[in-house]
Structures are given as structure tokens and as C-alpha cells.
């Protein structure tokens, strides 16, 4: 019998990894909140930390090209995380 693993969206992974990087909650709290193992959270956190420098890399972009669907989804995910964070901060 094969074990089926849950598939998570990139937005969800980003949100979890960002929470882990913030360090406001323990890995146990994050594991319970998101229903994930602490090793999975650590792996996503490490991926975000390792790839984070690519966000600020000085890459020349073609002026003619339109954003791809992946880029638009990434932007939407980033804005969603920022909005959620700000909403929490304002509720204090």
C-alpha cells in the first residue's frame, strides 16, 4: 500500500516558510497550526533562505515581454501573505 502525500501550493509553502523565518512561533507551534512535521517546515524555510537572494538579483528583463502566469501567481501569493500579516498586526 503506497502512502499518498499532501500536495501544497507554492503560496502555502511560502507562508509557512515566512512564518518560520520570522521566528515568532516555535516549530512545534507551527507544526500544530499548519498540520505539518517540523522537518517539512525546516526544509521549506531552508529553501526560501537559499533562494531568497534570487529575488534581489540584478537581472535584465525584456521590456517587450509580459509577465508569465507563474510570475503573476507569485505576486498574488506575496501580496496575500503581506495582507494577512498586516491584518494580524493591526488587530493586536
C-alpha positions, 0 to 999 in steps of 0.5 A, a space after each residue: 500500500 503506497 502512502 499518498 502525500 499532501 500536495 501544497 501550493 507554492 503560496 502555502 509553502 511560502 507562508 509557512 516558510 515566512 512564518 518560520 523565518 520570522 521566528 515568532 512561533 516555535 516549530 512545534 507551534 507551527 507544526 500544530 497550526 499548519 498540520 505539518 512535521 517540523 522537518 517539512 517546515 525546516 526544509 521549506 524555510 531552508 529553501 526560501 533562505 537559499 533562494 531568497 537572494 534570487 529575488 534581489 538579483 540584478 537581472 535584465 528583463 525584456 521590456 517587450 515581454 509580459 509577465 508569465 502566469 507563474 510570475 503573476 501567481 507569485 505576486 498574488 501569493 506575496 501580496 496575500 501573505 503581506 495582507 494577512 500579516 498586516 491584518 494580524 498586526 493591526 488587530 493586536 
